[in-house]
């Protein structure tokens, strides 16, 4: 008798697990492979600007770590994470978000993506329901589906998830979902924020139905206009909330240092055990370098202020270029922060099928279809504005606008 895994695709003697049927390559990563040529202006990757990385500060911290604690820094470390770094994160969250946590509520992970994977590994059984906004972050969809979850996308608009969509779905749901996944600040891919009034409604609805919330907040500090909104876990009446944060967007993604805040000790311990099975611990050396970098008084606030000033210029440049160059019938979001904006083009254009035309014109974007949870909306696309100068943005949006105009003739 053959096992279930025998029915999966195989190669030679290797018989893949049945769950590998749910593994899909990242549409973004596949596009980046063809968008790396120097003459291509790429708005495809979710990339912070490398010219703004704090190279000197990180170099100084690296030298200090090696000089003061080199042998320890190069040794194995705690699975939970470097204690001084966890203490700094706890203090930082309390100061910036009013999110109070203890060091033993914090787990340091290898980037937010590992955090999503570990949470999915610990919480999701095959067939479990996960709720999210629609469209949603592609990396989260990949992580949840890899563990055979059924992801349900709920209606969203320019102010984020519609509370009535959540309430209606939960009222009619045959089973309780495992959790609600949200990126409330400058969401990837749309750049939209969950409005403050809606935040209060959403957490109240989730708490009433006993549904935990996973708040993914990689972009929250990168606000260029508008007023800050509270973290979901800090709102009155909030039920159990996990909070996922990262240094990738405010220091450098290559450091691969992020964290999970858990409200429940048992869940925390399960996540630690899952991490031990994955990689034992996040790099001891990198954690110490990050700690040495961020604990310099005033450094992070000053650095984030520089990022905000630069990214605001690039966001405004892209919005202005879209107004000048895109054809009638196109609409786009106007994000108050983050790295992305979301474009809807006339329905005659399938942005996946149109991508080779754009690449032939030496400009790249990410088609919107993979971000949609259920039926893909094929006339949408995501643009990244942080990783190009204002001049390159003007040129690239001009190229893309010309190609769209030609396709619509």
N, C-alpha and C positions, 0 to 999 in steps of 0.2 A: 504494500500500500504506500502510495506517495504521500509525503507531508504537504501541508499548505504551502511551505516555502518552495517545494519543488515546482509549483505551478507558476512561480515568478520567473522572469527572464533569468537566464544563466549564461555563464561563459566557461566552457570547458568543465572542469571539476567543481567550479564554484557555483553553488546554488544559493541565490539571493533570498534574503528574508522577504516574506510577503509584503511587509510594510515599505519596502523599497519602491513598490509601485507608486507610492505617494510622493516620492522624492522628485522634485522638478528643479532644473537648473535656474539660477537667478537670471531673469530677463535683463536686469541691469548689468550684471557681470558679463553676460554674453555680448552685449552692445559695447561695453568698454574695451573688449578685445579688438574691435574694429575701429574704435574711436581714438586709439592711442597715437595715430600718425600726427606729427607736429603740425601739418597743414589743416587738420580738422579742428574746428572750434566746437568743443564738446560741452553741452549743457546736460549731459546724461548722468554722470556720477553724482552721488550726494557728497561731494568733496568739499571740506573746508579749504581755504586758500593756503597753499604751502608757503607762500611768501610772507604769511602772517604767523607762521609757527614760531614760538619763542625759543629758537635754537640756542641762543647764547645762554639763556636762563637754564635750559635743560642741560647744556654742556657743563655749566658751572655746578649744577646739582649733581651730575654724574661724577665729576671729579671729586666733589666733596664726599659723596657716598663711598667711592673707592678708597679715598684716603683715610676716612674715619672708620669705616666698617666693611671694608672690602670682602674679607673672608666670610663674614656673616651674610652679607648681601648676596653672595654667590652660592649660598647654601640653600637647602630645602627650607620651606617656611610653613606657617600655619595655613591650613585649608581655608579658614575663615578670613584670612587676610592679615596684613601687617597692622598690628594694634595701633601704633601712632597714626597711621593713615585712616583707620576706621574712626578714631577719636576726632581727627580733623574733619572728616566727612560729617559726622554727627553734629559737630559744632557749626559747620557751614550750613547744613540743612536747617538747623534751628534759627540761624541768623537770617538766611535769605528767604526761607519759605514758612517759617514757623512750624516746621515739621520736626517734632521731638521724637528722638529715638535713642536707644542705648547702643553701645558698641556691639553687644551680643545680639542685637537685632540686625546687624549689618553683615553682609557677605560680599567680599570683593571678588569680581569675576573678570574674565577675559573679554571685555567689551560687552555692550548691551546684548549682542546677538547670543553670546553664551548664556547670559541671564535668561533670555527668552527660551532657549533650548532646555536649560535646567528646570525652569518653571513648568514647561510642557512635559518634561520627563517625569516630574514628581506628581503632577496633578491630572494629567490626561490619560484616560483609558480609551481604547478604540471605540469610536462611535460617540464619544462625549461631545456635547454642544458647547461651543465657544461663541460668544457674541462680540461683535465689533462694529465700528462705524464703517460706512461704505462710500467711497473706496477706502482701503486700509493699507498700512505699511506692509510691503511685500515680504520683508524678512520675517515678520511675525506670522504671516500666513504660511510661509514655508515651514517655520518651526512647529506650528500647531498641527499642520497637515502631516508632517513627518511622523507624528505619533498617532495618526489616524483619527484626528478630531474632525468633526463636522463643523465648519465655521459658518456662522450666520451673519450676513451683513445687514445692518439696520440703516434706515434712511437718514441722510445727513444733508446739511446745506452749508451756506457760508458761515453760519454760527455753530457748526459742529453737529454732533448727534442730536436728533430730534427726541426730546424726552417722551413724547407721546408714542413714538415708534417703539421705544424700549418698553413703555408701560403696556402697550397693546400686545406686544409679542409675549411678554412675561405672563400677562393675564391669560393668554390662550395656550401657553406652552404646555405640552404633555409631560415634560420633565424639566427639572431645574438645570440650567446651564452651569458648567464648572466655574466660569468667571466671565466678566465683561472686560475686554481689552480696549484701552483708549490711549491715544496720544493727544492730550487736550491742548498742548501748546505748539502752534505752528506745525500742524500735522504733516507727516510724510504720507502721501504725495501732495496734498492740496495746499499746504501752508496756512490753513484755517485754524482758528482757535475755538474751543468750546466756550461759549459766552458764559459769564459768571452766573447769571440767573439760571441758565441751563445746568451748570455744574451742580447747583444746589438741588435742582429737580432730579437730576440723574442719580446723585448719591442717595437721595431720599428714596427713590424708586428701587434702586438696587438693594438698599438696606431692608426695605419693606419685604422684598421677595427673597432675602437671604442669599444674594448673589455677590460674591467678592469682586473687587475691581483691581485690575492690574493697570497701573498708571505708568506709562513709558514717557520719560521726560528728557530726551536728549538735547532739546533746543530751547528750553525754557528761559535760559539766561540771555539768549540772543534776541532781545526785543529792540526794535528800531523805532517804533511808534506805538501809540496807544497806552493803555494802563495795564499793569500786571494783574493777573488773576490768581486766586489761591490754589494751592495743591488740593486735590480731591480729598485726601486723607485728613486735611485740616478743617474741613467743613463740618458744621454742626450736624449731628445725626449720622455721620458717615459710618458705614459698616466696615468690615475688614477690607483693607486696601494694601496691596503691595506697591512699592514705589521703586522704579528702575531708573537710575541715573548714570551718567558717564562723563569722563574727561575727554572723550574723543572730539567733541565739537568746540571745547573751550581751551584745550591744550593741543593735542595731536592724536589722530586716530591710530597711528602706528604704535602708540604706547599700550593699547589694548587694556585699559584699566577702567572698570565700571563697578557698579554696586547695586545690590538688591536690599531694600529695607523690608523686613517682614514683620507683621503684627503678631505673629504666633510663633512661640518657641519651638513647637513640634515641627512646623513647616520649615523653620530655619534649619533645624537639625537634619531634616530630610534633604534639603537643598545642599547642605554641606556634604552629606554622604554621596549625593549624586555627583557633586563636583570632584570628590575624591576619586570616583570611578572614571571621571573624564580626564582630569589633568593633575590631580593631587592638590595643586594650588596655583594661583596666578603668580607670575614671575616675581620672586622675592626682590630681585634687583630693580625691576621696573617700578614696583610699588614704592621702594625706598627713594628712587629718583623722583617720582611724582610727589611724595611727601616732602622731600627737601625743596622741591620747586614751589609748591603751593603755600608752604608755611612761612615763606618770606613775607613780612608784613606788607600788605597793600598790593602784592604782586598780582594776584589773580583778578582783583577788581580793576586794576589799571589795564591789565592785558585784555580783559573782556571789553572794557571801554574802547580800546583800540579796534577790536574786532567789530564792535557795533558801529563805530564811525565808518569803517571801510565797507562793511556789508550793507549799510544803509545806502551808501553811494551806488553800489552795484545793483541793489534792488531797484532803486529809483531809475537807474540807467536802463534796466530791462523793462520796467513798466513804460517808460517814455519811448523806448525803441519799439515795443509792441504797438503802441498807439500810432507810431509813424509808419510801420512796415507791414503789419498784418492786415489781411483783407477783411472786408466787411463780413459780418457773420461770426467772427471769432470773439470769444469772451475769455476772461481769465480772472483768477483770484488776485487780490491785492493784500498780500500778507503783511502783518505787523512785525514779523521777525522770521527766524529760521533760515532755511537754505533754499526753499523751493517756491515756485508758483505753478498753478495748474491751468491748463489751457483747454478749452473746448472749441473745436474747429467745425465748419459746416459738415453736416452729416454725410455728404457725398465722399468725404475723405476718411479712409481707414488708416489711422496713423501707424499701424504696424506695416501694412502694405506700402505705405508712403515712405517709410524709413530709408530704403535703399536710394530713393530719389534725393532725400536730404543728404545722405552720406556722399552721394555723387557730387553734391554741391558743397561738400566739405563742412557740414554742420551735423551735429548729433543731438538727439534728445531721447527720452524714454517713452515709448508708447504707453498709453494709459491702461490698456486692457488687462495686464496682469495684476493691477491693483484692485480691480473690482472683484468682489467676493463671489457673486453669483453670475448673472448675465453680464459679460463685459460690455462696457460702453466704448465702442471702437473709435470714436472721433474725439478722444481725449489724449493728452500728453502731459508729461512732467518736464519742467525746465529748472535747472539749478543755476542760481545767479552768483553764488559765493566764489566760485573757482575761475573767474574770468575778470579781466579788467573792464572798465567801462567802455574802452575802445573796442575790445574784442566782443563784448556784448553787442554793441552797435553793429559791428560787422556781421556777427553770426546771426542775429535776429533779422538783419537785412537779407542775408542769404536765404534763411528759412522762409521769410515772408514772400520773397520773390518766387520761391519754389511752390508755395501754397497758391499764390495768385495764378501761376501758370497752370497748376492742376485744376483750378476752378473755372478756367476759361471754357 
